[in-house]
Amino acid sequence: MTYIPISPAERDAMLKTVGVKSLDDLFDAIPKNHRFPELNLPPALTEMEAAAHLGEMASSNENVREHLVSFLGAGAYHHYVPAVVDHMLRRGEFYTAYTPYQPEISQGTLQAIFEYQSLMATLTGMELSNASHYDGATATAEAVNLAYAQFRGKRKKIVMSPTVHPQYREVIRTYSQGMGLEEAGDEPTSSELSPEALTSLIDESTMLVVVQYPDFFGRIHDYTKLIEDAHAKGALVCIVANPTALLMLKTPGEMGADIVVGEAQPFGIPLWYGGPYLGFFTTKKSYVHKMAGRLVGETVDSRGQRAYVLTLTAREQHIKRERATSNICTNQGLLALAAAVYMSTLGKSGLQEVANLCYQKAHYAASELSKIDGFGLCYPDPFFHEFVLCTPKPASEVNQYLLDNGILGGYDLGKDYPDMQNHLLVAVTEMNSKDEIDTLVEILQEMK
């Protein structure tokens, strides 16, 4: 964002207009004990010095393109992004556009969002999609809000699998503070809890069951029976899905899911040191009025020509706060455009090829790593492109050894699951060559 400074005279004129004498007067309403203390900031830098300093700081970051081979996933994956994605994002018509409130001048933006929605609904097997959320974690938390609104607070229990992404579960707990919800199944020591075991936790007070597909450990489960059992008790089911995996696997819609959410970062969005990302949210038409965010629809104008409009915008800035579905959602339009361009560019066959490459390479890596003394697959379950590797030493030590040899290792599961200190979550995508996988194996064979 461009920084436009103001002169002292302009500042004083603005203060006079609002009726105060100094900048400090603007904060009189805030008790002094809640204000920031005097900040111990270094001396100011010139623009040239600041640019050099920031460049030096940025150079300390590791880069999976130039410096490291990466086998780290856990919700953010290193995929190839076709050049056309960035080319389209940088077009001024899209790059500077905000929420398309005025349809007569926003047809391009509205159509881009409509195409994104159509693609995500098809991918997940659901009936409709909104125009996106901040990321996969907030999209999952909004599923909780939808269920709470659907039952009007009469049901207040969430059954949440411990194999849902730990950060997603943490965001749900943050969102639900003050709602008086009861949580079941969400204990880091119960990582072995199967879908069947979750069924016993569902009762008539359950409003939502949350599972992940493939789960955080990369395992593939068919949740059809779990969903049937949840529906028999009157509960809704939300599946957190990896969009790339859906090109090979049974869709959540086919299983009977009520809500499908997740992180669309694998679709045309680089790793970017953690964001900004794109949360997708798809559901059934019957829940559309409880869904957070925006919904773009297709219609015809006064001349009978195809046109696009914001069909649903149930946010607090549009309707009464007590009727709003969410007060913390956004139009991640630029990122939704990236996902739409990515999917459109690759097409169905191209997306399936990416998924197949991920699957085949991951299984080759798992097979070769399992041959190393002391290493082995922790679970026999089918997996997509991520798997848990049991290690003879703590995963943190294994990762440090790999980093010393130019490889960014997997995710240390001991960070979130106390009983999994020697468990490494390894991710393989189409970006990992056979030579890179073989090098990973060779380095771990040399580890003492």
Secondary structure, 3 states (H helix, E strand, C coil): CCCCCCCHHHHHHHHHHHCCCCCHHHHCCCCHHHCCCCCCCCCCCCHHHHHHHHHHHHHCCCCCCCCCEECCCCCCCCCCCCHHHHHHHCCHHHHCCCCCCCHHHCHHHHHHHHHHHHHHHHHHCCCEECCCECCHHHHHHHHHHHHHHHCCCCCCEEEECCCCCHHHHHHHHHHCCCCCCEEECCCHHHCCCCHHHHHCCCCCCEEEEEEEECCCCCECCCCHHHHHHHHHCCCEEEEEECCCHHHCCCCHHHHCCCEEEEECCCCCCCCHHHCCCCEEEEECHHHHHHCCCEEEEEEECCCCCEEEEEEEECECCCCCHHHCCECCCCCCHHHHHHHHHHHHHHHHHHHHHHHHHHHHHHHHHHHHHCCCCCCEECCCCCECCEEEEECCCCHHHHHHHHHHCCEECCEEHHHCCCCCCCEEEEECCCCCCHHHHHHHHHHHHHCC
